[in-house]
Amino acid sequence: MTDLETLEGKVAIITGAASGMGAAKAKLFAARGAQVVATDIAAFASEPSDSEALVVETLHHDVGDEASWDSVVRYALDHFGRIDVLVNNAGIYKPLSLVDTDLANWDAHYRVNQLSVFLGMRACMAHMPSGSSIINVSSVAAMGGSPGSFAYGSSKWAVRGMTKLAASELAPRGIRVNSVHPGLIDTPMIAVNGEEINRMVSAQIPLGRLGSPVDVARLALFLASDASSYITGAEVVIGGGI
Ligand SMILES: NC(=O)c1ccc[n+]([C@@H]2O[C@H](COP(=O)([O-])OP(=O)(O)OC[C@H]3O[C@@H](n4cnc5c(N)ncnc54)[C@H](O)[C@@H]3O)[C@@H](O)[C@H]2O)c1
């Protein structure tokens, strides 16, 4: 890590932070000096003892709900006075092929994976000073067309596109917007694939292993920090070469 990869003095909102990559980001960001507002619709497990001294506030938050975003923004401003980093990380993955995708599956992905990113960016941007950073978590599913997860893939393509649009609109304000595209990362989300499929996919990963939540948290740290101050509108794939 370079000295620039500190988040000292920055306030970060991270969604979907009760599990997987969101939890890893919250922990790493706090360890690098950020005051973190960690949000999730699910309950948070108690904090591990080694992070007791770190500033991580946990909040109940439904990312698909406009009023819920207002509460999170108000909380961050009331407690910390500013918002420098937004990580739109929360997501769901309920893979179905196009022919099997019903409206309920489509709407759920749209709401949690796509609408959330729009609502989050719109709610936070007015309060973000120049030098701030928004990180939208998309997927390698938005870099091509893999079969079997139509609504999920579509929502992640939308996140990739919204990132480009927001990056161009927010650049004059000095706010950077980038998307992160993880490959197969070892979190509770991938259990739905079943062990056999996950084993088969990991065997095809050039670096020979699944990604870990910390691998992705380190990339998010770089994009959140001033070390990446000239990067905006980028889409960064982190998939072990997949
Ligand atoms: N794990 C992978 O292989 C992988 C690959 C590519 C992209 N991603 C993306 O990475 C992000 C993090 O996923 P993860 O793998 O850590 O999964 P995870 O299931 O461990 O964590 C996702 C979190 O989002 C939360 N969430 C779900 N609905 C919500 C809502 N309405 N409001 C607020 N929070 C909500 C869940 O409660 C959970 O804590 C997601 O956007 C996911 O699509 C994951």
The ligand as an ORCA input file, in Angstrom:
! r2SCAN-3c Opt
* xyz 0 1
  N     -19.594    -13.302     -4.802
  C     -19.370    -13.179     -6.099
  O     -18.829    -14.094     -6.753
  C     -19.739    -11.910     -6.822
  C     -19.294    -11.752     -8.154
  C     -19.580    -10.576     -8.834
  C     -20.274     -9.569     -8.201
  N     -20.700     -9.737     -6.920
  C     -21.410     -8.603     -6.302
  O     -20.720     -8.198     -5.133
  C     -21.630     -7.577     -4.233
  C     -21.450     -8.165     -2.845
  O     -21.838     -9.533     -2.895
  P     -21.271    -10.691     -1.926
  O     -20.698    -11.722     -2.804
  O     -20.440    -10.094     -0.847
  O     -22.658    -11.274     -1.394
  P     -23.295    -11.444      0.067
  O     -24.561    -12.163     -0.180
  O     -22.302    -12.007      1.005
  O     -23.601     -9.934      0.496
  C     -24.628     -9.172     -0.083
  C     -25.242     -8.308      0.995
  O     -26.266     -7.474      0.417
  C     -27.315     -7.397      1.352
  N     -28.596     -6.997      0.748
  C     -29.427     -7.743     -0.023
  N     -30.551     -7.057     -0.314
  C     -30.421     -5.836      0.282
  C     -31.245     -4.696      0.359
  N     -32.455     -4.641     -0.241
  N     -30.803     -3.616      1.062
  C     -29.596     -3.658      1.681
  N     -28.769     -4.712      1.658
  C     -29.177     -5.800      0.968
  C     -27.401     -8.788      1.951
  O     -28.122     -8.803      3.173
  C     -25.925     -9.142      2.109
  O     -25.427     -8.769      3.380
  C     -23.015     -7.791     -4.825
  O     -23.424     -6.615     -5.511
  C     -22.798     -8.925     -5.810
  O     -23.751     -8.921     -6.858
  C     -20.472    -10.884     -6.221
*
